[in-house]
Amino acid sequence: MITGKRFKLSRPTVGIKLVDEETSIVRLPADSVIDVLSGPNANGKVHDKGIVYVIWEENTVAMFAADIEARGTEINAQSAQA
């Protein structure tokens, strides 16, 4: 489960930006840092490869969990301080 974790993206990745009920496709550049707010299991169903909501540059963005797992490296408290 990736909920509550922070990741740094190794490659550009697309997401859907959510602002005032309006959506737009955004490209998160490589080296972007995201904080995962909610996992793909929000409705109590499939645990893997669903949509997750993240914070990126103070924006809420919907992304595929599979993209984060394939293109992201988890940042923990120790590596963030290094």
C-alpha positions, 0 to 999 in steps of 0.5 A: 500500500502506497497511501501516506508515502512520498515518492520521487519520480525517475521519469516524466509521468502523466496525471489528471489535475483536479481544480474546482471540479475541472480536470486537465492532463498534466505531465509531472517531470522527472525528479518531481516529488509527490505525496500519496493521499489515498490508495486505489482501495478507497472503495473497498475493492481492488487493492492494486493498480488503481487510481491514487490521489497525490499532492504535487506542487500544492495540486491534487493530481490523480495518477495510476498506482502502477505508474508510481510503482514503476517510475517512483522511488520511495523517499523516507525520512532518512533519505530526505535528510541526506 
